[in-house]
Amino acid sequence: MRHFYLIWNPRKAGTEQMARTIETYLKDRGCFCTVRDGKAVADTPAEQESEDSEGGQPSHTALSQVPADVECVITLGGDGTLIRAARDLRGSGIPLIGVNMGNLGYLTQAGCRSDSEVKQMLDDLMAGQFQLEKRMMLKGSIYRRGKLAGEDLALNEILITRREMPKILEMKILVNGEPLTGYKADGMIIATPTGSTAYNLSAGGPIVAPAAQMMILTPICPHELAGRSIVFSAEDCIEIEILGHDDKAQAAVFDGDAAVSLRVGDKLKIERSQTETVLVKLKEVSFIDNLRSKLAGIQEVRA
């Protein structure tokens, strides 16, 4: 790889300095490196206006601003930064690799604690010492009165959540058109294997090897005794019908980023997307080794 694109999260301490360090290191070795401005560009004027009104930095990366010959996108931040980039650059096929600027990251390949670790990552990329790993994504389509009202993709999970705290959400689950069960819960997570270590794990769902092809349905604080996770094939189609009486109680959230309001009677259809995220894998580390390392890191943070 010789042409890189850098995305850095301005909300993470030290990211701008690290971006300049990486840019200099790559250019000194004859590579091309484009650094996205920390004031990222929103995809639409409405998004720009909304984010500016909140006084924060826009978080979107416009695919049109990424040079056509970029071979790899490097993100500086955490898992959230990499996931945001994967959503923004969906369908481009550009491999992504992340540098973790915090304490814990399941998706990132290098940490910021040592410059030597980051430089070794860059050396491996330039030398072609890596593998490409495809991760499945989910497509969520919202139907209202039988018509498509909106859709989006998710790398980690699609979440049905409450908009107001006291509300209990009611849902009916269908799989491949067949009724499965109903739920009363605080929410519902439909996760990919990549997202199994995110909100799904916090809600008591199973950890799944990232190379697996499946979907995980995990209720959040179910108001019943039999509220357990259910694992489905990646080829299955999950439909969630919104029940109850309150049109303003719930929303579908894609990767903790884009939210779409759900009304009573809406159906959220979730299936495997034809679009995949391509991640760069540097080390021949097994899933178990990586999991053990991350879990040890959690214990260190708690200590």
SERO-4910 file (N, C-alpha, C, O; in steps of 0.05 Angstrom, whole numbers):
BEGIN
 pado doro    nc1    nc2    nc3   cac1   cac2   cac3    cc1    cc2    cc3    oc1    oc2    oc3
  Met    A     17    -24      0      0      0      0     18     25      0     37     27     14
  Arg    A      9     44    -17     25     69    -19      8     94    -16     19    116    -12
  His    A    -18     91    -17    -35    115    -15    -56    112      7    -72     93      7
  Phe    A    -55    130     27    -71    128     51    -88    152     55    -82    174     46
  Tyr    A   -110    148     70   -128    169     78   -132    168    108   -139    147    118
  Leu    A   -127    190    122   -128    190    152   -154    204    161   -160    226    152
  Ile    A   -168    191    179   -191    203    192   -186    204    222   -181    183    234
  Trp    A   -186    227    234   -181    229    262   -204    242    277   -217    260    267
  Asn    A   -209    232    301   -232    241    317   -223    264    334   -207    261    352
  Pro    A   -233    289    328   -224    312    343   -232    312    373   -222    327    389
  Arg    A   -251    293    380   -259    292    408   -240    275    425   -243    274    449
  Lys    A   -221    261    412   -202    244    426   -176    259    430   -164    269    410
  Ala    A   -166    260    454   -141    274    460   -118    261    445   -115    237    444
  Gly    A   -101    278    433    -77    269    420    -80    260    391    -61    252    378
  Thr    A   -105    260    380   -109    248    354    -97    266    332    -86    255    312
  Glu    A    -99    292    334    -88    309    313    -58    306    312    -47    305    290
  Gln    A    -45    306    335    -16    303    336     -8    276    324     12    274    308
  Met    A    -23    255    330    -17    228    319    -21    228    289     -6    215    274
  Ala    A    -42    242    280    -47    243    251    -23    256    236    -15    247    215
  Arg    A    -12    277    247     11    291    235     36    273    236     52    273    217
  Thr    A     39    258    258     61    240    260     60    218    238     80    212    225
  Ile    A     36    207    235     33    186    215     37    197    187     49    185    170
  Glu    A     25    221    182     28    234    156     58    238    148     66    231    126
  Thr    A     73    248    167    101    253    162    116    227    158    133    225    140
  Tyr    A    110    207    174    124    181    172    119    168    144    138    158    132
  Leu    A     95    170    135     88    158    109    100    173     86    111    162     67
  Lys    A     99    200     87    109    216     65    139    215     63    151    216     42
  Asp    A    153    212     86    182    209     86    191    183     72    214    181     64
  Arg    A    172    165     70    178    139     57    166    136     30    163    114     19
  Gly    A    159    159     18    150    160     -9    121    153    -14    113    148    -36
  Cys    A    105    153      7     77    146      5     60    172      3     70    194      9
  Phe    A     36    169     -7     17    191     -8     -2    188     16    -12    166     22
  Cys    A     -7    210     30    -24    210     54    -41    235     55    -31    257     57
  Thr    A    -67    231     53    -86    253     55    -98    253     82   -109    232     91
  Val    A    -97    275     96   -108    277    123   -135    292    122   -135    315    113
  Arg    A   -156    280    130   -181    293    130   -181    315    151   -171    311    173
  Asp    A   -192    338    144   -194    360    164   -209    350    188   -229    335    185
  Gly    A   -201    358    211   -215    351    236   -244    360    236   -260    347    249
  Lys    A   -249    381    222   -277    390    219   -289    375    195   -291    385    173
  Ala    A   -297    350    201   -306    333    179   -331    344    166   -345    360    178
  Val    A   -336    336    142   -358    346    126   -382    329    130   -381    304    127
  Ala    A   -405    341    136   -430    326    138   -439    319    110   -432    332     91
  Asp    A   -456    298    108   -465    288     83   -485    306     69   -487    307     45
  Thr    A   -501    320     85   -521    338     74   -521    364     89   -512    366    112
  Pro    A   -532    386     76   -534    411     90   -550    409    116   -544    423    136
  Ala    A   -570    392    116   -587    389    141   -570    378    163   -573    386    186
  Glu    A   -553    358    157   -535    346    178   -515    367    187   -510    369    211
  Gln    A   -505    383    168   -485    404    176   -498    424    195   -486    431    215
  Glu    A   -523    433    188   -536    452    205   -543    441    232   -540    454    252
  Ser    A   -551    415    232   -559    402    258   -534    400    276   -536    406    300
  Glu    A   -512    391    265   -488    387    282   -476    413    291   -466    415    313
  Asp    A   -476    433    273   -466    459    281   -482    472    303   -471    485    320
  Ser    A   -509    467    302   -526    479    322   -520    467    350   -527    480    370
  Glu    A   -509    444    351   -502    431    377   -475    440    387   -467    432    409
  Gly    A   -461    456    371   -436    466    380   -413    446    379   -392    451    390
  Gly    A   -417    423    365   -397    403    364   -385    401    336   -393    415    318
  Gln    A   -365    384    333   -352    379    308   -369    360    291   -378    339    302
  Pro    A   -375    366    266   -388    347    249   -372    321    248   -347    322    248
  Ser    A   -386    298    246   -371    273    248   -372    257    223   -363    234    223
  His    A   -382    268    201   -386    253    176   -362    256    157   -350    278    156
  Thr    A   -356    235    143   -335    236    123   -349    232     96   -362    212     91
  Ala    A   -346    251     78   -358    250     52   -341    232     34   -317    238     30
  Leu    A   -352    212     22   -338    194      4   -326    209    -20   -305    202    -30
  Ser    A   -340    230    -28   -331    246    -51   -305    260    -46   -291    267    -65
  Gln    A   -297    263    -20   -272    277    -14   -249    257    -11   -226    266     -8
  Val    A   -254    231    -13   -233    211    -11   -221    207    -39   -236    199    -57
  Pro    A   -195    212    -43   -183    208    -70   -189    180    -81   -190    160    -66
  Ala    A   -193    178   -107   -201    153   -119   -180    131   -117   -187    107   -117
  Asp    A   -155    138   -114   -134    118   -113   -125    111    -85   -104     98    -82
  Val    A   -141    118    -65   -134    111    -37   -136     80    -34   -156     68    -43
  Glu    A   -116     69    -22   -115     40    -18   -123     31     10   -129      8     15
  Cys    A   -122     50     29   -127     43     57   -135     68     72   -124     90     69
  Val    A   -156     65     89   -164     87    107   -155     80    135   -161     58    145
  Ile    A   -141     99    148   -132     95    176   -149    113    193   -150    138    189
  Thr    A   -161    102    214   -177    118    232   -162    121    259   -150    102    269
  Leu    A   -164    144    271   -152    150    297   -173    158    316   -186    179    313
  Gly    A   -178    141    336   -199    146    356   -204    120    371   -188    112    388
  Gly    A   -226    107    365   -233     82    378   -250     66    359   -251     71    335
  Asp    A   -264     46    370   -282     30    353   -304     47    340   -311     43    317
  Gly    A   -314     67    355   -335     84    344   -326    100    320   -341    103    301
  Thr    A   -301    109    320   -291    124    298   -289    106    273   -295    115    251
  Leu    A   -279     82    277   -277     63    255   -304     56    244   -308     54    219
  Ile    A   -323     51    261   -350     43    253   -363     66    237   -376     62    217
  Arg    A   -359     91    247   -370    114    233   -359    116    205   -373    121    186
  Ala    A   -333    111    202   -320    112    176   -330     90    158   -334     94    134
  Ala    A   -335     66    169   -345     44    154   -373     50    143   -379     43    120
  Arg    A   -389     64    159   -416     72    149   -414     93    128   -429     92    108
  Asp    A   -397    112    132   -394    134    112   -383    125     86   -392    134     65
  Leu    A   -365    105     87   -351     96     62   -363     70     52   -350     56     36
  Arg    A   -387     64     60   -400     39     52   -400     35     22   -405     55      7
  Gly    A   -395     11     13   -396      6    -15   -371     13    -31   -369      6    -54
  Ser    A   -352     27    -18   -328     35    -32   -308     12    -35   -292     12    -53
  Gly    A   -309     -7    -16   -290    -29    -17   -263    -22     -6   -244    -38     -7
  Ile    A   -259      3      4   -233     11     14   -228     -2     41   -244      1     59
  Pro    A   -205    -16     45   -199    -28     71   -195     -7     92   -184     14     87
  Leu    A   -203    -13    117   -200      5    139   -183     -8    161   -184    -33    165
  Ile    A   -168      8    175   -152     -1    198   -153     21    219   -152     45    212
  Gly    A   -155     14    244   -158     34    265   -135     34    285   -123     13    291
  Val    A   -129     58    295   -110     62    317   -126     70    341   -141     90    340
  Asn    A   -124     55    362   -140     61    386   -127     83    403   -104     80    411
  Met    A   -142    105    407   -131    127    422   -142    127    451   -140    147    465
  Gly    A   -154    105    459   -165    103    486   -154     78    500   -132     70    496
  Asn    A   -171     67    517   -162     44    533   -170     17    522   -157     -3    527
  Leu    A   -191     16    506   -202    -10    497   -213     -7    469   -227     12    463
  Gly    A   -206    -26    452   -217    -26    424   -216    -55    413   -195    -66    411
  Tyr    A   -240    -65    406   -240    -92    395   -234    -93    365   -224   -113    355
  Leu    A   -238    -70    352   -235    -70    322   -208    -58    314   -198    -64    292
  Thr    A   -196    -42    331   -171    -28    324   -148    -48    325   -148    -68    339
  Gln    A   -127    -42    309   -104    -60    306    -79    -50    320    -60    -66    323
  Ala    A    -78    -25    328    -55    -14    342    -64      5    363    -85     16    361
  Gly    A    -47      9    384    -53     27    405    -35     52    404    -14     51    391
  Cys    A    -43     73    418    -28     98    417     -7    100    439      7    120    440
  Arg    A     -6     80    456     13     82    479     42     82    470     59     92    485
  Ser    A     47     70    447     75     69    438     76     77    408     62     65    392
  Asp    A     93     97    402     97    104    374    108     81    358    102     79    334
  Ser    A    124     64    370    136     42    356    115     23    346    118     11    325
  Glu    A     93     19    361     71      1    353     57     12    328     51     -2    310
  Val    A     52     39    328     39     51    305     58     50    281     48     44    259
  Lys    A     83     56    285    102     55    262    105     27    251    109     23    227
  Gln    A    104      7    268    106    -21    259     81    -27    242     83    -41    222
  Met    A     58    -17    250     34    -20    235     37     -8    207     29    -21    187
  Leu    A     48     16    206     52     29    180     72     14    163     68     11    139
  Asp    A     93      4    175    113    -12    160    100    -36    148    106    -43    125
  Asp    A     83    -50    164     70    -74    154     51    -67    131     50    -82    111
  Leu    A     37    -45    132     19    -37    111     35    -31     85     27    -40     63
  Met    A     57    -16     88     73    -10     65     86    -34     52     91    -36     28
  Ala    A     93    -54     69    106    -78     59     87   -100     50     95   -121     40
  Gly    A     61    -94     53     41   -114     45     38   -137     64     28   -159     56
  Gln    A     47   -134     89     45   -155    109     19   -153    124     18   -144    147
  Phe    A     -3   -161    111    -29   -159    124    -48   -177    109    -42   -188     87
  Gln    A    -72   -181    121    -93   -195    108   -118   -177    108   -121   -160    125
  Leu    A   -136   -183     89   -161   -168     89   -184   -186     99   -186   -209     91
  Glu    A   -200   -175    116   -221   -190    129   -248   -176    124   -252   -153    131
  Lys    A   -267   -191    112   -293   -180    106   -312   -185    130   -314   -207    141
  Arg    A   -326   -164    137   -345   -165    159   -373   -159    148   -377   -140    133
  Met    A   -392   -176    156   -420   -172    147   -432   -147    159   -426   -140    182
  Met    A   -451   -135    145   -466   -113    155   -496   -120    153   -504   -139    139
  Leu    A   -512   -106    168   -541   -110    168   -554    -87    154   -546    -64    155
  Lys    A   -576    -93    139   -593    -73    127   -619    -73    142   -632    -93    145
  Gly    A   -627    -50    152   -653    -47    165   -671    -30    148   -665     -7    141
  Ser    A   -695    -40    142   -715    -26    126   -740    -22    142   -751    -42    153
  Ile    A   -750      2    143   -773      9    159   -797     12    140   -796     28    122
  Tyr    A   -818     -3    146   -842     -2    129   -865      9    146   -870      1    169
  Arg    A   -878     29    135   -901     43    148   -925     41    130   -925     52    107
  Arg    A   -945     28    139   -970     23    123   -962     10     96   -974     16     75
  Gly    A   -943     -9     98   -936    -24     74   -917    -11     55   -909    -23     36
  Lys    A   -909     14     61   -890     28     43   -864     33     58   -863     37     82
  Leu    A   -842     32     42   -816     37     53   -813     65     63   -817     84     48
  Ala    A   -807     69     89   -805     95    101   -776    103    107   -771    127    113
  Gly    A   -758     85    105   -730     91    109   -714     66    112   -724     45    119
  Glu    A   -687     68    107   -670     45    111   -641     55    115   -634     77    107
  Asp    A   -625     38    128   -597     44    133   -582     19    138   -594     -3    139
  Leu    A   -555     21    139   -538     -2    144   -525      1    172   -522     23    183
  Ala    A   -516    -22    183   -502    -22    208   -480    -44    208   -485    -66    198
  Leu    A   -457    -37    218   -435    -56    221   -437    -71    248   -431    -95    249
  Asn    A   -444    -56    269   -446    -68    295   -474    -79    301   -478   -103    305
  Glu    A   -493    -61    302   -520    -69    310   -541    -49    302   -536    -26    297
  Ile    A   -566    -59    300   -590    -42    298   -604    -45    325   -609    -67    334
  Leu    A   -611    -22    336   -622    -21    363   -650     -9    362   -654     12    350
  Ile    A   -669    -22    374   -695    -10    380   -694     -1    409   -691    -18    427
  Thr    A   -698     24    413   -695     35    440   -717     55    447   -732     64    430
  Arg    A   -719     60    472   -740     79    482   -731    108    479   -707    114    482
  Arg    A   -749    125    472   -744    153    471   -748    166    499   -737    187    505
  Glu    A   -766    154    515   -772    165    541   -768    142    562   -776    120    557
  Met    A   -757    149    585   -748    129    604   -770    110    614   -766     86    615
  Pro    A   -794    120    622   -813    101    635   -826     81    616   -840     63    626
  Lys    A   -823     84    591   -838     69    572   -828     40    569   -804     35    568
  Ile    A   -846     21    569   -840     -7    562   -848    -11    533   -871     -5    525
  Leu    A   -830    -22    517   -835    -26    489   -847    -53    484   -839    -73    497
  Glu    A   -866    -54    466   -878    -80    459   -872    -86    429   -876    -69    412
  Met    A   -863   -110    424   -855   -118    398   -864   -146    391   -866   -163    409
  Lys    A   -869   -151    366   -874   -178    356   -852   -186    337   -846   -170    318
  Ile    A   -841   -210    340   -818   -218    324   -827   -240    304   -840   -259    311
  Leu    A   -820   -236    279   -824   -256    258   -797   -263    245   -780   -245    242
  Val    A   -794   -288    238   -769   -297    225   -777   -311    199   -791   -331    199
  Asn    A   -767   -300    177   -774   -311    150   -804   -313    146   -815   -331    134
  Gly    A   -818   -292    157   -847   -291    154   -863   -306    174   -887   -304    174
  Glu    A   -850   -322    191   -864   -338    211   -863   -325    238   -842   -316    247
  Pro    A   -886   -323    252   -886   -311    279   -868   -327    298   -869   -351    298
  Leu    A   -851   -313    313   -834   -326    333   -845   -322    361   -852   -341    375
  Thr    A   -845   -297    370   -854   -291    397   -859   -261    399   -852   -245    381
  Gly    A   -870   -253    422   -873   -224    428   -855   -217    451   -848   -234    468
  Tyr    A   -848   -192    453   -831   -182    475   -842   -157    487   -853   -140    473
  Lys    A   -840   -155    513   -842   -130    527   -815   -125    540   -806   -140    557
  Ala    A   -802   -103    532   -774    -99    541   -768    -69    539   -783    -53    528
  Asp    A   -744    -62    549   -734    -35    546   -723    -29    519   -720     -6    511
  Gly    A   -718    -51    503   -708    -47    476   -700    -74    465   -704    -95    477
  Met    A   -689    -74    440   -681    -98    427   -656    -92    410   -654    -72    397
  Ile    A   -636   -110    412   -612   -108    397   -611   -130    376   -615   -153    382
  Ile    A   -605   -123    351   -600   -142    330   -571   -137    321   -566   -117    308
  Ala    A   -553   -155    329   -524   -150    325   -512   -169    305   -522   -191    300
  Thr    A   -490   -160    293   -473   -176    276   -452   -189    294   -450   -182    318
  Pro    A   -437   -209    284   -414   -219    300   -395   -197    308   -384   -198    330
  Thr    A   -390   -177    291   -373   -155    298   -384   -140    322   -369   -131    339
  Gly    A   -410   -136    322   -423   -121    344   -429   -138    369   -440   -128    388
  Ser    A   -422   -164    368   -428   -180    391   -413   -172    417   -423   -177    439
  Thr    A   -390   -158    413   -375   -149    437   -382   -121    445   -368   -109    462
  Ala    A   -402   -109    432   -410    -82    439   -435    -82    457   -434    -95    478
  Tyr    A   -456    -68    450   -480    -66    466   -491    -94    472   -502    -98    494
  Asn    A   -490   -112    452   -500   -139    456   -487   -152    480   -501   -165    496
  Leu    A   -461   -149    483   -447   -161    506   -456   -149    532   -460   -163    552
  Ser    A   -459   -122    533   -468   -108    557   -496   -117    565   -502   -117    589
  Ala    A   -512   -124    546   -540   -133    551   -542   -162    558   -564   -173    561
  Gly    A   -519   -176    560   -520   -204    567   -520   -223    543   -524   -247    547
  Gly    A   -515   -213    519   -515   -230    495   -489   -244    492   -469   -238    506
  Pro    A   -488   -264    474   -463   -280    471   -442   -266    455   -448   -249    438
  Ile    A   -417   -273    460   -394   -264    443   -392   -283    420   -391   -308    424
  Val    A   -390   -273    396   -389   -289    372   -364   -283    356   -356   -259    354
  Ala    A   -350   -303    346   -326   -299    330   -332   -281    306   -352   -286    293
  Pro    A   -316   -261    301   -323   -241    280   -325   -253    252   -339   -241    235
  Ala    A   -313   -275    247   -314   -287    220   -340   -303    216   -346   -311    194
  Ala    A   -355   -307    237   -380   -322    235   -401   -306    218   -398   -282    216
  Gln    A   -420   -320    207   -441   -308    191   -468   -313    205   -480   -334    201
  Met    A   -477   -294    221   -501   -298    236   -511   -271    247   -497   -251    246
  Met    A   -536   -271    257   -548   -248    270   -556   -256    298   -565   -278    303
  Ile    A   -553   -237    317   -559   -242    345   -582   -224    354   -579   -199    352
  Leu    A   -603   -235    364   -626   -220    374   -624   -221    405   -627   -242    417
  Thr    A   -620   -197    417   -618   -196    446   -636   -175    458   -633   -151    451
  Pro    A   -656   -183    474   -673   -163    487   -659   -148    509   -641   -159    522
  Ile    A   -666   -123    513   -655   -106    534   -674   -105    557   -697    -95    554
  Cys    A   -666   -115    580   -683   -116    604   -711   -126    598   -730   -111    602
  Pro    A   -714   -150    588   -740   -160    582   -757   -163    607   -748   -170    628
  His    A   -783   -157    604   -801   -158    627   -815   -185    627   -840   -187    628
  Glu    A   -799   -206    628   -808   -233    628   -785   -251    636   -762   -243    635
  Leu    A   -790   -276    643   -769   -294    653   -754   -307    630   -731   -315    634
  Ala    A   -766   -309    606   -753   -324    584   -740   -305    564   -741   -311    540
  Gly    A   -728   -283    573   -717   -264    555   -687   -270    549   -670   -257    561
  Arg    A   -682   -288    532   -654   -296    525   -647   -289    496   -665   -284    480
  Ser    A   -621   -287    491   -612   -282    463   -619   -305    446   -620   -328    455
  Ile    A   -624   -299    420   -629   -320    400   -610   -314    376   -608   -292    367
  Val    A   -596   -335    367   -577   -332    345   -590   -344    320   -600   -366    320
  Phe    A   -589   -328    298   -601   -336    272   -579   -337    251   -558   -325    253
  Ser    A   -585   -351    229   -568   -352    206   -567   -325    193   -586   -309    195
  Ala    A   -545   -319    180   -542   -294    165   -562   -292    142   -567   -270    132
  Glu    A   -572   -315    134   -591   -315    111   -620   -311    120   -638   -309    103
  Asp    A   -625   -311    146   -652   -307    156   -660   -278    153   -643   -260    151
  Cys    A   -686   -273    154   -697   -246    153   -713   -242    179   -732   -257    184
  Ile    A   -706   -222    195   -720   -217    220   -738   -192    216   -729   -172    206
  Glu    A   -763   -195    224   -782   -172    223   -791   -166    251   -798   -184    266
  Ile    A   -791   -141    258   -800   -132    284   -823   -112    280   -819    -91    269
  Glu    A   -846   -120    290   -870   -103    288   -874    -88    314   -873   -100    336
  Ile    A   -877    -62    313   -880    -45    336   -909    -45    346   -927    -38    331
  Leu    A   -913    -54    371   -940    -55    382   -943    -33    403   -925    -16    406
  Gly    A   -965    -33    417   -970    -14    438   -988      8    429  -1004      5    410
  His    A   -986     32    443  -1005     54    437   -991     81    434  -1004    101    428
  Asp    A   -965     82    438   -950    107    438   -933    109    413   -913     95    410
  Asp    A   -940    128    395   -925    132    370   -897    145    374   -881    145    356
  Lys    A   -893    156    398   -868    171    402   -849    157    422   -829    169    431
  Ala    A   -855    132    428   -839    119    449   -813    106    440   -796    102    457
  Gln    A   -810    100    414   -788     84    406   -775     95    380   -786    111    365
  Ala    A   -750     85    375   -735     92    351   -716     69    344   -708     54    361
  Ala    A   -709     68    319   -688     49    310   -663     65    307   -662     86    294
  Val    A   -641     54    319   -615     68    319   -595     49    305   -592     26    313
  Phe    A   -581     60    286   -561     45    270   -533     51    280   -523     74    276
  Asp    A   -520     32    292   -492     35    302   -489     58    320   -468     71    321
  Gly    A   -510     65    336   -508     87    355   -506    114    342   -498    133    354
  Asp    A   -513    115    316   -508    140    301   -534    151    289   -544    171    300
  Ala    A   -545    139    269   -569    149    256   -593    138    270   -595    113    275
  Ala    A   -613    155    277   -637    146    290   -662    152    273   -664    174    261
  Val    A   -680    133    272   -705    137    258   -729    131    276   -729    109    289
  Ser    A   -747    149    279   -770    145    296   -787    122    286   -791    119    262
  Leu    A   -798    107    305   -816     84    298   -843     90    309   -846     98    332
  Arg    A   -864     85    294   -891     88    302   -904     61    307   -895     41    297
  Val    A   -925     61    322   -940     36    326   -951     26    299   -962     41    284
  Gly    A   -946      0    294   -954    -12    269   -931    -13    249   -933    -28    229
  Asp    A   -909      1    254   -886      0    236   -873    -28    237   -874    -41    258
  Lys    A   -861    -36    215   -846    -61    215   -818    -56    207   -812    -43    186
  Leu    A   -799    -65    223   -771    -63    217   -761    -89    206   -760   -109    221
  Lys    A   -753    -90    181   -743   -114    168   -713   -113    168   -701    -94    158
  Ile    A   -701   -134    180   -671   -135    183   -661   -160    169   -670   -182    174
  Glu    A   -642   -155    151   -629   -177    136   -600   -170    130   -591   -148    134
  Arg    A   -586   -190    121   -558   -186    115   -556   -168     91   -570   -171     71
  Ser    A   -538   -148     93   -533   -129     71   -514   -142     51   -496   -157     58
  Gln    A   -517   -135     25   -498   -143      5   -472   -128      7   -451   -136     -3
  Thr    A   -473   -105     21   -449    -89     26   -434   -101     50   -446   -107     70
  Glu    A   -408   -102     48   -391   -112     70   -370    -91     77   -362    -75     60
  Thr    A   -361    -92    101   -338    -75    110   -313    -91    108   -312   -114    117
  Val    A   -292    -79     96   -266    -93     94   -247    -81    114   -241    -57    114
  Leu    A   -237    -98    132   -218    -90    153   -191   -102    148   -189   -124    137
  Val    A   -170    -87    155   -143    -97    152   -135   -112    177   -138   -101    199
  Lys    A   -125   -135    174   -116   -152    196    -86   -155    194    -76   -166    174
  Leu    A    -71   -146    214    -41   -147    212    -29   -172    224    -10   -183    213
  Lys    A    -39   -181    246    -26   -202    261    -42   -228    259    -67   -228    258
  Glu    A    -27   -250    260    -40   -276    261    -47   -283    289    -36   -301    302
  Val    A    -66   -268    300    -75   -272    327   -103   -285    327   -121   -275    313
  Ser    A   -106   -306    341   -132   -320    341   -153   -303    355   -147   -285    371
  Phe    A   -178   -309    350   -200   -295    363   -198   -299    393   -204   -280    408
  Ile    A   -191   -322    402   -189   -328    431   -167   -311    444   -171   -299    465
  Asp    A   -144   -309    431   -122   -292    441   -130   -263    443   -125   -249    463
  Asn    A   -144   -254    422   -152   -226    422   -173   -221    443   -172   -200    457
  Leu    A   -192   -239    446   -213   -236    466   -201   -236    494   -208   -220    511
  Arg    A   -182   -255    499   -169   -256    526   -155   -229    532   -156   -219    554
  Ser    A   -141   -218    511   -127   -193    515   -146   -170    522   -140   -154    539
  Lys    A   -169   -169    507   -188   -147    512   -201   -150    539   -205   -130    553
  Leu    A   -208   -174    547   -220   -178    573   -201   -171    596   -209   -161    616
  Ala    A   -175   -177    591   -155   -169    611   -153   -139    613   -149   -128    634
  Gly    A   -156   -126    589   -156    -96    589   -179    -84    604   -176    -64    618
  Ile    A   -202    -97    603   -226    -88    618   -220    -90    648   -227    -71    663
  Gln    A   -207   -112    656   -201   -115    685   -182    -93    694   -184    -83    717
  Glu    A   -162    -86    677   -143    -65    684   -157    -38    687   -152    -23    706
  Val    A   -176    -32    669   -191     -7    670   -207     -6    696   -208     15    709
  Arg    A   -220    -28    703   -237    -28    728   -219    -25    752   -227    -13    772
  Ala    A   -195    -37    752   -177    -34    775   -167     -6    778   -152      0    797
***
